Amino acid sequence: MLYAAIEGGGTKFLCAVFDAARRVVAEMQVATGTPEETLGACARFFLPWREEIAAVGIASFGPLEPRAENPRYGRILATPKPGWSGTDLRAPLRAAGFEVPIVVDTDVNGAVLAEWMWGAGQGCEDIVYFTVGTGVGGGALVNGRLVHGSRHSEMGHMRVERAAADVDFAGTCPFHGACLEGLASGPAVLARWGRPGHELPPEHPAWDLEAEYLAQMLQNTLAVLSPERMVLGGGVCSHPGLLEKTREALRRKLGGYWPEFDAESQVLASGLDGRAGLLGALALAMGAD
């Protein structure tokens, strides 16, 4: 029994065939072009295993419709990604003859499932996963179930209080300017400092500022959902020392209000070596079987 997994990103799509023991049978990467080019390449990649694949999981950038009962299930909604609004992510696979279940959710919802099953969220029923990179997004698992609501979470667009040292920066979000994503994403770091985050040393003031915004993100999440664990992934969060700075900033902000909260054990780095999205797609597929 095999499973097909697709992680859909703004710059690239990752495809993999896994066996039931989570071993990779084959893997491919394709640049994100038009929907026809990109999704067509994904469907062709899986064709040699069509008769053996039990289910397909797609963990994609959004916004998208993740509710199976909705007629627009599996479609990308209004997005700034040119040409992708309205795209049916499942259609090319159906056209290629895949009649198995095809499960679609956001990349961060997939990732939170993967962290729960195999990564830093193991042993918890209530966790939140954040990715901080080209964008900022979050997925939540409450009582062991993904949170969708009227659509799906857009945690990257929560409002945060601007830091006193950051009053002149407009923010990079095209919709909200200085929301969390506009202030703390990788493009925000580049726009503010003129250099990408991986070129900035740990002692650079960028990281104190980043920790400030990430701590606000975590405080807001703790206040709303009270998760057992919050997991940080994405390229920005992998910078040396940022996790420790963020934990310390969060402790200051909590002001002793959650005396039982322990940042070292409840705020963790991703445990999946940068593959939370792809493994999230696998988790979606395995859940459908």
C-alpha positions as CSV (number, residue, x, y, z in Angstrom):
1,M,0.0,0.0,0.0
2,L,1.4,3.4,-1.1
3,Y,0.4,7.0,-0.4
4,A,0.9,10.1,-2.6
5,A,1.8,13.3,-0.9
6,I,1.9,16.8,-2.4
7,E,3.2,19.9,-0.6
8,G,2.1,23.0,-2.6
9,G,4.2,26.1,-2.1
10,G,4.3,29.5,-3.7
11,T,7.7,28.8,-5.3
12,K,7.8,25.0,-5.5
13,F,5.7,21.9,-5.2
14,L,7.1,18.7,-3.6
15,C,5.7,15.3,-4.5
16,A,6.5,12.0,-2.8
17,V,5.3,8.4,-2.8
18,F,5.5,6.9,0.7
19,D,4.9,3.3,1.8
20,A,2.9,2.5,4.9
21,A,6.0,2.7,7.1
22,R,6.7,6.3,6.0
23,R,9.6,5.3,3.8
24,V,10.1,7.4,0.6
25,V,9.6,5.4,-2.5
26,A,10.2,8.3,-4.9
27,E,10.3,12.1,-4.7
28,M,10.2,15.0,-7.1
29,Q,10.3,18.8,-7.0
30,V,8.7,21.1,-9.6
31,A,8.8,24.9,-9.7
32,T,5.4,26.6,-9.2
33,G,4.4,27.9,-12.6
34,T,0.9,28.0,-13.9
35,P,-1.7,25.6,-12.3
36,E,-1.8,23.6,-15.5
37,E,2.0,23.1,-15.7
38,T,2.5,22.5,-12.0
39,L,-0.4,20.2,-11.2
40,G,0.0,18.4,-14.5
41,A,3.6,17.6,-13.6
42,C,2.5,16.3,-10.2
43,A,-0.1,14.0,-11.7
44,R,2.3,12.6,-14.3
45,F,4.9,11.9,-11.5
46,F,2.4,9.6,-9.7
47,L,1.2,7.7,-12.7
48,P,3.7,4.7,-12.4
49,W,2.1,4.0,-9.0
50,R,-1.5,4.7,-9.8
51,E,-2.7,1.2,-9.1
52,E,-0.9,0.9,-5.8
53,I,-1.7,4.3,-4.3
54,A,-4.4,4.1,-1.7
55,A,-5.0,7.9,-1.1
56,V,-3.5,11.3,-2.0
57,G,-2.9,14.1,0.4
58,I,-2.4,17.7,-0.7
59,A,-1.1,20.2,1.8
60,S,-1.1,23.5,-0.1
61,F,-0.6,27.3,0.2
62,G,-3.9,29.1,0.5
63,P,-6.3,30.4,1.0
64,L,-8.3,27.4,0.0
65,E,-11.5,25.6,0.8
66,P,-10.7,22.7,3.3
67,R,-14.2,21.5,4.2
68,A,-15.2,18.4,2.3
69,E,-18.9,19.2,2.5
70,N,-18.4,22.5,0.6
71,P,-18.9,22.5,-3.2
72,R,-15.6,24.4,-3.6
73,Y,-13.7,21.8,-1.6
74,G,-10.1,21.6,-2.7
75,R,-10.1,24.9,-4.6
76,I,-7.7,27.8,-4.1
77,L,-9.7,30.9,-3.2
78,A,-8.8,34.5,-3.9
79,T,-5.0,34.6,-3.8
80,P,-2.4,37.1,-4.9
81,K,-0.6,34.2,-6.6
82,P,-1.2,35.1,-10.3
83,G,-3.4,32.6,-12.1
84,W,-4.2,30.4,-9.1
85,S,-7.5,31.8,-7.8
86,G,-10.2,29.3,-8.3
87,T,-7.8,26.4,-9.1
88,D,-9.2,22.9,-8.4
89,L,-6.2,21.1,-6.9
90,R,-7.7,17.7,-7.3
91,A,-8.9,18.0,-10.9
92,P,-5.6,17.0,-12.7
93,L,-5.3,13.9,-10.6
94,R,-8.9,12.9,-11.3
95,A,-8.3,13.5,-15.0
96,A,-5.2,11.2,-14.8
97,G,-7.4,8.4,-13.5
98,F,-6.9,8.6,-9.7
99,E,-10.2,7.5,-8.2
100,V,-8.9,7.1,-4.7
101,P,-9.6,9.6,-1.9
102,I,-7.8,13.0,-2.4
103,V,-7.7,15.0,0.8
104,V,-6.8,18.7,0.6
105,D,-6.0,21.1,3.5
106,T,-3.6,24.0,4.1
107,D,0.1,23.4,4.4
108,V,0.1,24.4,8.0
109,N,-2.9,22.2,8.9
110,G,-1.0,19.3,7.3
111,A,2.1,20.3,9.2
112,V,0.3,20.4,12.6
113,L,-1.0,16.9,12.0
114,A,2.5,15.7,11.1
115,E,4.0,17.3,14.2
116,W,1.3,15.6,16.3
117,M,1.8,12.2,14.8
118,W,5.6,12.1,14.4
119,G,7.2,15.4,15.5
120,A,7.4,17.9,18.4
121,G,3.6,17.6,19.2
122,Q,3.6,13.9,20.0
123,G,1.7,13.1,23.2
124,C,-0.5,16.2,23.0
125,E,-4.1,16.6,21.9
126,D,-4.0,20.4,21.7
127,I,-1.2,21.9,19.7
128,V,-0.5,24.8,17.3
129,Y,2.1,24.8,14.6
130,F,3.5,28.1,13.1
131,T,5.6,28.5,10.0
132,V,7.5,31.7,9.6
133,G,9.2,32.1,6.3
134,T,8.1,33.7,3.0
135,G,4.8,34.1,4.8
136,V,3.5,33.4,8.3
137,G,0.8,30.8,8.9
138,G,-0.6,28.6,11.7
139,G,-2.6,25.5,12.1
140,A,-4.3,24.3,15.2
141,L,-5.3,20.9,16.5
142,V,-7.9,20.9,19.4
143,N,-8.9,17.7,21.1
144,G,-7.0,15.8,18.4
145,R,-9.0,17.5,15.5
146,L,-8.0,20.1,13.0
147,V,-9.7,23.5,13.5
148,H,-11.4,24.9,10.3
149,G,-14.3,27.1,11.3
150,S,-15.9,29.0,8.5
151,R,-12.8,28.4,6.3
152,H,-9.5,27.9,8.0
153,S,-7.2,29.8,10.3
154,E,-5.2,32.8,9.0
155,M,-3.0,33.3,12.0
156,G,-0.4,35.1,10.0
157,H,-2.7,38.0,9.7
158,M,-3.4,38.6,13.4
159,R,-2.8,42.1,14.6
160,V,0.2,42.7,16.8
161,E,1.4,45.8,18.6
162,R,4.2,47.6,16.7
163,A,7.5,47.6,18.6
164,A,8.7,51.0,19.7
165,A,11.9,50.5,17.6
166,D,9.9,49.7,14.5
167,V,7.5,52.7,14.1
168,D,8.8,53.8,10.7
169,F,8.4,50.4,9.0
170,A,5.2,50.1,7.0
171,G,5.1,46.3,6.8
172,T,5.0,44.1,3.8
173,C,1.6,42.6,3.8
174,P,-0.3,43.8,0.7
175,F,-3.6,43.5,2.5
176,H,-2.9,44.7,6.1
177,G,0.5,46.3,6.1
178,A,1.7,45.8,9.6
179,C,0.0,42.6,10.6
180,L,2.1,39.7,12.0
181,E,3.1,38.5,8.5
182,G,3.8,42.1,7.4
183,L,6.2,42.6,10.3
184,A,7.8,39.2,11.0
185,S,8.0,37.3,7.7
186,G,11.1,36.7,5.8
187,P,10.2,39.4,3.2
188,A,9.7,41.8,6.2
189,V,13.2,41.1,7.5
190,L,14.6,41.7,4.0
191,A,12.6,44.9,3.5
192,R,13.5,46.3,6.9
193,W,17.2,45.5,6.9
194,G,18.1,45.2,3.3
195,R,19.5,41.7,3.7
196,P,17.8,38.3,4.1
197,G,17.6,36.8,7.5
198,H,20.2,34.1,6.8
199,E,22.8,36.8,6.2
200,L,22.2,38.5,9.5
201,P,24.4,37.4,12.5
202,P,22.7,36.2,15.8
203,E,23.7,39.5,17.5
204,H,21.9,41.6,14.9
205,P,19.0,43.7,16.3
206,A,16.7,42.1,13.8
207,W,16.4,39.1,16.0
208,D,15.3,40.9,19.1
209,L,12.6,42.6,17.0
210,E,11.6,39.2,15.5
211,A,11.4,37.6,18.9
212,E,9.1,40.5,20.0
213,Y,6.6,39.8,17.3
214,L,6.8,36.0,17.6
215,A,6.2,36.3,21.4
216,Q,3.1,38.4,20.7
217,M,2.0,35.7,18.3
218,L,2.4,33.0,21.0
219,Q,0.8,35.1,23.7
220,N,-2.2,35.7,21.6
221,T,-2.5,32.0,20.7
222,L,-2.1,31.0,24.4
223,A,-4.8,33.4,25.4
224,V,-7.3,32.1,22.8
225,L,-6.6,28.4,22.5
226,S,-4.4,27.5,25.6
227,P,-2.6,24.8,23.6
228,E,-0.4,22.2,25.4
229,R,2.4,22.9,22.9
230,M,3.3,25.5,20.3
231,V,5.7,24.4,17.5
232,L,7.7,26.8,15.4
233,G,8.9,25.9,11.9
234,G,9.9,27.7,8.7
235,G,13.2,29.3,7.6
236,V,13.1,32.3,9.8
237,C,12.4,30.3,13.0
238,S,15.5,28.1,12.3
239,H,17.9,31.1,12.8
240,P,20.3,30.3,15.7
241,G,19.2,31.7,19.0
242,L,15.8,33.0,17.9
243,L,13.9,30.3,19.7
244,E,15.5,31.2,23.0
245,K,15.0,34.9,22.4
246,T,11.3,34.2,21.7
247,R,10.8,32.1,24.8
248,E,12.4,34.9,27.0
249,A,10.2,37.6,25.3
250,L,7.1,35.5,25.9
251,R,7.9,35.0,29.6
252,R,8.2,38.7,30.0
253,K,4.9,39.3,28.3
254,L,3.0,36.8,30.3
255,G,3.9,38.6,33.4
256,G,3.4,35.6,35.6
257,Y,-0.3,35.2,34.6
258,W,0.3,31.6,33.5
259,P,2.5,30.4,36.4
260,E,2.1,26.8,35.2
261,F,3.3,27.6,31.6
262,D,6.8,26.4,30.8
263,A,8.3,27.9,27.7
264,E,11.1,25.3,27.4
265,S,8.7,22.4,27.2
266,Q,5.7,24.1,25.6
267,V,7.4,26.2,22.8
268,L,9.4,23.9,20.6
269,A,11.2,23.9,17.3
270,S,9.7,21.6,14.6
271,G,10.8,18.0,15.0
272,L,10.6,17.1,11.3
273,D,13.8,18.6,9.8
274,G,12.0,21.0,7.5
275,R,9.7,18.4,6.0
276,A,6.6,19.1,8.1
277,G,4.6,20.2,5.1
278,L,5.3,17.1,3.0
279,L,4.8,14.8,5.9
280,G,1.6,16.7,6.6
281,A,0.4,15.8,3.1
282,L,1.2,12.2,4.0
283,A,-0.7,12.5,7.2
284,L,-3.8,13.7,5.3
285,A,-3.6,10.8,2.9
286,M,-3.1,8.3,5.7
287,G,-6.1,9.7,7.5
288,A,-8.3,9.2,4.4
289,D,-7.4,5.5,4.0
